[in-house]
Amino acid sequence: MNLPGLITVHPDQTDELDALAAMVGTCFREEMWYATWLDVPNISEGRKLAITQAVIRADYAVTAPYGCVFTLDDRAGAVNAFLRSELPEGGWEPLEEESGRRMAASLTPQEAALLDPRAEAMEPLSDTNWPLAHAKADEDFIYFISVGVDPASRGTGAFRRLFTPFLDEADRRGLRCCLDCYTNRLESLYSHYGFRTVDRKSAPGFDLVERLMVREPRA
């Protein structure tokens, strides 16, 4: 996707990808899936932040070759999102698996022993392939992997500048947009942009609900 107002970050721009992953990872340290996954003893707050940033960086590493990492020109925010038709054969699932392998390589054996079983137990809350169930076999759509705004730029309109180019593109091309979130606040925010919740998922032992949200294209 070539979107007005946004810069597509290429895979050879490693310093840029590192900086954006650090910024978005800082945002996602507050995100409820990560906060819940990392709610374990014996891992310092500094390492929890580093792990969250490593997850975002791993996603960037596997998606940047397909033009899926975007930032504002002032670097106030970044989005990792794909257009289904622009991914390689096999789609998002093998890329997600490769991202998971890259992230796992950043964990110590002790961290993996704590976090791997927890991630497995949270698997029902971690469905990122659900849009396929809401799409026809040949239907294109946009899926948001992550959206983050620099904490220093919150309240400045950065989120609107970052997010609306995707919605405008979806409307222009007649595409659905899909995302998932974990709090009432984010559900309300995305509802303001035309998304509706089509399903909710939970997992035994976790006080967390995954909201699956879809936005239909506007004429």
ABEGO torsion letter per residue (X at the ends): XBBBGBBBBBAABAAAAAAAAAAAAAAAAABAAAAAAABBBGBBAAAAAAAAAAAAAAAAAAAAAAGABBBBAAGABBBBBBBAAABBBGEAAAAAAAAAAAAAAABBAAAAAAAAAAAAAAAAAABAAAAAAABBAABBBBBBABBBBBAAABGAGAAAAAAAAAAAAAAAAGBBBBBBBABAAAAAAAAAAGBBBABBBBBBGBBBBBBBBBBBBBX
